[in-house]
Amino acid sequence: MNGAESLVRTLVAGGVDVCFANPGTSEMHFVAALDRVEGMRCVLGLFEGVVTGAADGYFRMKGTPASTLLHLGPGLANGLANLHNAKKARSGIVNIVGQHATYHIGYNAPLTSDIEGLARPMSDWVRTSPNAKAVAADGAAAIAAAKSAPPQIATLILPADTAWNEADGIAKVPPPAQQPGFSSDAVAKAAKILHSGGTQNLLLVTGNALSERGLALAQQIAGKTGCKVLGQTYHPRMARGRGRFSIDRIPYVIEQALPLLKDFKNIVLVEANDPIAFFAYPNKPSVLRPEGCEVHRMTAWGDNSIAALEALSDALGAKPADVKPQKLAEIVKPTGALNYATIAQAIGYAMPENAIVVDESITTGRGFFPLTAAARPHDWLQNMGGSIGFSTPVATGAAVACPDRKVLCMVGDGSAMYTIQSLWTQAREGLDVVTIVFANRIYQILRGEFDGVGAGEPGKRAQDMLKLDRPTIDFVALARGMGVPGRAVTTADELNKALAEAVAEPGPRLIEVQM
Amino acid sequence: MNGAESLVRTLVAGGVDVCFANPGTSEMHFVAALDRVEGMRCVLGLFEGVVTGAADGYFRMKGTPASTLLHLGPGLANGLANLHNAKKARSGIVNIVGQHATYHIGYNAPLTSDIEGLARPMSDWVRTSPNAKAVAADGAAAIAAAKSAPPQIATLILPADTAWNEADGIAKVPPPAQQPGFSSDAVAKAAKILHSGGTQNLLLVTGNALSERGLALAQQIAGKTGCKVLGQTYHPRMARGRGRFSIDRIPYVIEQALPLLKDFKNIVLVEANDPIAFFAYPNKPSVLRPEGCEVHRMTAWGDNSIAALEALSDALGAKPADVKPQKLAEIVKPTGALNYATIAQAIGYAMPENAIVVDESITTGRGFFPLTAAARPHDWLQNMGGSIGFSTPVATGAAVACPDRKVLCMVGDGSAMYTIQSLWTQAREGLDVVTIVFANRIYQILRGEFDGVGAGEPGKRAQDMLKLDRPTIDFVALARGMGVPGRAVTTADELNKALAEAVAEPGPRLIEVQM
């Protein structure tokens, strides 16, 4: 077998059996191997941002890495923004990037570039395979890196001759860096902090702590000690809905975040970061916690936060009976005009059991959380890296990972245009994704940020850089052009109807919410 | 004035008065300055690949750099593939990339990344401005870099506080690195080579030598000496059409290139590269010239090839009267079925005087050159970096540069899907671009490459990675969705009619050529 086949076989044997791909000449032997190797599902994306974002969504839902297949430096470059988001979400991904044959690189052919240099800023692990016999072991090492704790973005660069020359066979994946568990000392200190002080203590959580079990533990700890539990502003994945502990997040807007945090004396971090502002603004703080507030890290990314929360709960003597009941906003079927509240209500009402919500709703969705807290149980995925064009690819990959679950992809119109090609892959693969585009015809977030950074009121030319109203984008036409049926809605009743239809029917759909 | 305004004023004063932009929070002060500074045209793109490709097209037609405005690392990353193409075409561009405020970078906020690391592989010049007072001078240095000979991709990274803090004023652009002219010795040696040997000598040209004047000089040198004149496989820009010297290019396909080059004893390079294969293939050479063939570089990128060709022509005693008449394929209005020949004829027939042709026709267009040689005079732009998604942005920028010229953008369906968002910018700006999509529903080039790299016949799964037929893409719907009228054609007569209509009417149009 050649190097490419040894890699594909190593991937499949190592449990990496989905490949999101946009291959070129240098990757043709990898593609050819697909016909000789059973067990690898290869999913074509028409743009590499779709490919890498899909791998992110796949990992978040499946908990195990997919691979990507990318064409030299520029193909990798096109996928970097969503690799950035994936890296910040601590998703594990095995990127396979083609390269010129080793002896051809020096000729500076048109596609030649510094692939390792491009890969490094958005990868945790980078290696170029030196020859065909090394490819399987390098692939296995990449899998181990992607599966380690915390997971890594592993980028393996494959010169074309290492793909077509004779290899030795497959390689076994070395043991990934083990989950270190947690520090008993850190838990003991957290218990000491939370033991007294009640509402002056904040348990700030993200990552694995946001599973149903992690939230239940946090809830009984809060019930026992009186501490407040908050989430970061964004999370890779959060279990939500009826019967689960509903927590608020630190608001994106600094003026809202500061008063929420101002009275805390202690913050216990469970995978979360010390709260800082998304951006800097003149004369506003970067650090959001009040002066004098002490920060204690209980677990970091890659730790076993569930076990740590169990130990903390035990140390505090917290029990399920300590849980204080929550009063959640009632789920109602809205009527009337579309606004953030009626949209949230419509989505909360229509959401089927076990739905996956991918949230790139930006400004429109800032108030969605409380209004959907009592919806049927679901998972909620957010953008950890702030690079827009995240949601439609992530929804694509989540749907590949979970074919039995409905995916609701909520996306602003500006963000949707970044990686709109995702719709074609959804149509080709028959993926169960409902894309809900909030078409307010503006980068609304920038309208707020313009003022936020002290730039005052935008004049005519500045407004032209923020608005998407000339021409307006017909998302239903775009969807149809890529084989996805769509519908535009202008009222809550129309949105209810479109969502009911989309939830009832399998396969991709798009709803343009005209605001 | 603040740093952002000092930069915008420096750009305008330095002759950089077009900015292709997709700004975010960290760039809002730059956007705000647009309303206070006269003379900067800011053009919004919905994806950064559109922005950077447009700057490339602008430079190629205008000969002077535009700027871009990009949002932190991920925004730059999205634009890297077309910066790669621009760099390989030696286009000058001033990239302005926002960054977190200097004091905020260390907090590792979601959008934090290694921007300089990302910029370096696709930039010739990279600098991060340290403070507001340095921004104007740094911007001026970036302009000088972009305007130097050969031109450079200059990337200036602007932390947000350098934009909003008080600056000193504008800065004067230092003299760009001067055009070195050419080497008289190199010309004398070229003359000596070409003086004898006749058809055993090849003058291989690109760059500035492909202007109308450069080609005329090459033609009289060829007439005088009997040498052959060829172009590289791809060129940034070539003057073509009736009354201009029509030259062939070295074919992309190695099996066609080798016999064409096999008898040459000497190659004189005019900006061109020593001919090498685009990709490596097993058991095929990377170097395309025959063994024993000597290579002599007369001019390099950044030299004054026109002056060098004039000197060479003088040294050889070549005169306009030496020109041998060329027999070019007649321009005919085709009829019947669509194939590469009838498509080329239809485009050659419809092409208006002074058209700009942006060529990303990939496989469909490989035979277009001879059939359009006698069309009305036009310029022909190609992809120098091999990263697809090049043409629709480059066409956008070319149309901004030359509002009085019709732009014909020829693009394969696979390539068109990379940066399809260009259509929206064309609609918004009312740009005179006709996008002609060759919809063969396959990455046809890869079908050939699959065989070329020795992977044999693709099986079912491999074919799925090459074909775009499930679902088929409706480009007319995509265009309409972005405000561009479109039409699908299935015969030569329909294509003639659609082209005539598109040429007659100003503003953007799309033609889907269903093959």
Contacts between the chains, C-beta under 8 A, distances in Angstrom:
chain1	res1	chain2	res2	distance
A	21	B	465	6.0
A	23	B	446	7.2
A	23	B	465	5.7
A	24	B	446	6.7
A	24	B	449	7.7
A	25	B	279	4.9
A	25	B	445	7.7
A	25	B	446	6.7
A	25	B	449	4.1
A	25	B	452	7.4
A	25	B	453	6.6
A	26	B	279	6.7
A	28	B	446	6.7
A	28	B	449	5.7
A	28	B	450	4.8
A	28	B	453	5.0
A	28	B	455	5.0
A	29	B	453	6.4
A	29	B	455	5.4
A	31	B	450	7.2
A	31	B	455	7.4
A	31	B	458	7.4
A	31	B	461	8.0
A	31	B	462	4.8
A	31	B	465	4.8
A	31	B	466	7.7
A	32	B	450	6.9
A	32	B	455	3.8
A	32	B	456	6.7
A	32	B	458	6.8
A	32	B	459	7.8
A	32	B	462	5.5
A	34	B	459	7.7
A	34	B	461	4.2
A	34	B	462	5.8
A	34	B	465	7.4
A	35	B	458	7.2
A	35	B	459	3.2
A	35	B	460	6.8
A	35	B	461	5.1
A	35	B	462	5.3
A	42	B	461	6.3
A	42	B	464	7.0
A	42	B	465	6.0
A	44	B	464	6.6
A	44	B	465	5.5
A	46	B	414	7.4
A	46	B	417	4.3
A	46	B	418	7.4
A	46	B	468	7.5
A	47	B	389	7.6
A	47	B	417	6.5
A	47	B	418	5.5
A	49	B	78	7.3
A	73	B	84	6.7
A	73	B	121	6.7
A	74	B	80	7.2
A	74	B	81	4.0
A	74	B	84	5.1
A	74	B	85	7.8
A	74	B	385	6.9
A	74	B	386	7.5
A	74	B	387	3.4
A	75	B	81	7.8
A	75	B	387	7.6
A	77	B	77	6.3
A	77	B	80	3.8
A	77	B	81	4.9
A	77	B	84	6.9
A	77	B	122	7.4
A	77	B	387	7.8
A	78	B	49	7.3
A	78	B	78	7.4
A	78	B	80	7.7
A	78	B	81	5.1
A	78	B	389	7.6
A	78	B	418	7.5
A	80	B	74	7.2
A	80	B	77	3.8
A	80	B	78	7.8
A	80	B	80	7.2
A	80	B	118	7.2
A	81	B	74	4.0
A	81	B	75	7.8
A	81	B	77	4.9
A	81	B	78	5.1
A	84	B	73	6.6
A	84	B	74	5.0
A	84	B	77	6.9
A	84	B	113	5.8
A	85	B	74	7.8
A	88	B	110	5.8
A	100	B	279	6.9
A	100	B	280	6.0
A	101	B	279	8.0
A	101	B	280	3.6
A	101	B	286	7.9
A	103	B	280	6.9
A	103	B	286	6.8
A	104	B	277	7.4
A	104	B	279	7.2
A	104	B	280	3.7
A	104	B	286	5.0
A	107	B	276	4.3
A	107	B	277	7.9
A	107	B	286	5.6
A	107	B	287	7.5
A	108	B	273	7.5
A	108	B	276	8.0
A	109	B	276	6.0
A	109	B	277	7.0
A	109	B	278	5.8
A	109	B	279	7.0
A	109	B	386	7.7
A	110	B	88	5.8
A	110	B	234	7.0
A	110	B	278	6.2
A	110	B	383	7.7
A	110	B	384	6.1
A	110	B	385	5.3
A	110	B	386	3.9
A	111	B	278	7.6
A	111	B	279	7.8
A	111	B	385	6.8
A	111	B	386	4.1
A	111	B	387	6.9
A	113	B	84	5.8
A	113	B	121	5.4
A	113	B	122	7.0
A	114	B	120	7.5
A	114	B	121	4.1
A	117	B	117	6.9
A	117	B	120	6.2
A	117	B	121	4.5
A	118	B	80	7.2
A	118	B	118	7.2
A	118	B	121	5.1
A	120	B	114	7.5
A	120	B	117	6.2
A	121	B	73	6.8
A	121	B	113	5.4
A	121	B	114	4.1
A	121	B	117	4.5
A	121	B	118	5.1
A	122	B	77	7.4
A	122	B	113	7.0
A	160	B	279	7.2
A	160	B	280	5.9
A	160	B	453	7.0
A	161	B	280	7.0
A	161	B	282	7.7
A	164	B	282	5.5
A	164	B	453	6.4
A	164	B	454	6.3
A	164	B	455	8.0
A	234	B	110	7.0
A	273	B	108	7.5
A	276	B	107	4.4
A	276	B	108	8.0
A	276	B	109	6.0
A	277	B	104	7.4
A	277	B	107	7.9
A	277	B	109	7.0
A	278	B	109	5.8
A	278	B	110	6.2
A	278	B	111	7.5
A	279	B	25	4.9
A	279	B	26	6.7
A	279	B	100	6.9
A	279	B	104	7.3
A	279	B	109	7.0
A	279	B	111	7.8
A	279	B	160	7.2
A	280	B	100	6.0
A	280	B	101	3.7
A	280	B	103	6.9
A	280	B	104	3.7
A	280	B	160	5.9
A	280	B	161	7.0
A	282	B	161	7.7
A	282	B	164	5.5
A	286	B	101	7.9
A	286	B	103	6.8
A	286	B	104	5.0
A	286	B	107	5.6
A	287	B	107	7.5
A	383	B	110	7.7
A	384	B	110	6.1
A	385	B	74	6.9
A	385	B	110	5.3
A	385	B	111	6.7
A	386	B	74	7.5
A	386	B	109	7.7
A	386	B	110	3.9
A	386	B	111	4.1
A	387	B	74	3.4
A	387	B	75	7.6
A	387	B	77	7.8
A	387	B	78	8.0
A	387	B	111	6.9
A	389	B	47	7.6
A	389	B	78	7.6
A	414	B	46	7.4
A	417	B	46	4.3
A	417	B	47	6.5
A	417	B	421	5.6
A	417	B	424	7.4
A	418	B	46	7.4
A	418	B	47	5.5
A	418	B	78	7.5
A	420	B	420	7.6
A	420	B	421	7.6
A	421	B	417	5.6
A	421	B	420	7.6
A	424	B	417	7.4
A	424	B	471	7.1
A	424	B	473	6.7
A	427	B	471	5.0
A	428	B	470	5.6
A	428	B	471	6.5
A	445	B	25	7.7
A	446	B	23	7.3
A	446	B	24	6.8
A	446	B	25	6.8
A	446	B	28	6.7
A	449	B	24	7.7
A	449	B	25	4.1
A	449	B	28	5.7
A	450	B	28	4.8
A	450	B	31	7.2
A	450	B	32	6.9
A	452	B	25	7.4
A	453	B	25	6.6
A	453	B	28	5.0
A	453	B	29	6.4
A	453	B	160	7.0
A	453	B	164	6.4
A	454	B	164	6.3
A	455	B	28	4.9
A	455	B	29	5.4
A	455	B	31	7.4
A	455	B	32	3.8
A	455	B	164	7.9
A	456	B	32	6.7
A	458	B	31	7.3
A	458	B	32	6.8
A	458	B	35	7.2
A	459	B	32	7.9
A	459	B	34	7.8
A	459	B	35	3.2
A	460	B	35	6.8
A	461	B	31	7.9
A	461	B	34	4.2
A	461	B	35	5.1
A	461	B	42	6.3
A	462	B	31	4.7
A	462	B	32	5.5
A	462	B	34	5.8
A	462	B	35	5.3
A	464	B	42	7.0
A	464	B	44	6.6
A	465	B	21	5.9
A	465	B	23	5.8
A	465	B	31	4.9
A	465	B	34	7.4
A	465	B	42	6.0
A	465	B	44	5.5
A	466	B	31	7.7
A	468	B	46	7.5
A	470	B	428	5.5
A	471	B	424	7.1
A	471	B	427	4.9
A	471	B	428	6.5
A	471	B	482	7.0
A	471	B	483	3.0
A	472	B	483	7.5
A	473	B	424	6.7
A	473	B	481	6.2
A	473	B	482	6.2
A	473	B	483	7.7
A	474	B	480	6.6
A	474	B	481	4.3
A	474	B	482	7.9
A	475	B	481	6.8
A	476	B	481	7.7
A	477	B	477	4.9
A	477	B	478	7.3
A	477	B	480	5.0
A	477	B	481	3.5
A	478	B	477	7.3
A	478	B	478	5.9
A	478	B	481	3.9
A	478	B	482	7.5
A	480	B	474	6.6
A	480	B	477	5.0
A	481	B	473	6.2
A	481	B	474	4.3
A	481	B	475	6.8
A	481	B	476	7.6
A	481	B	477	3.4
A	481	B	478	4.0
A	481	B	481	6.4
A	482	B	471	7.0
A	482	B	473	6.2
A	482	B	474	7.8
A	482	B	478	7.5
A	483	B	471	3.1
A	483	B	472	7.6
A	483	B	473	7.7
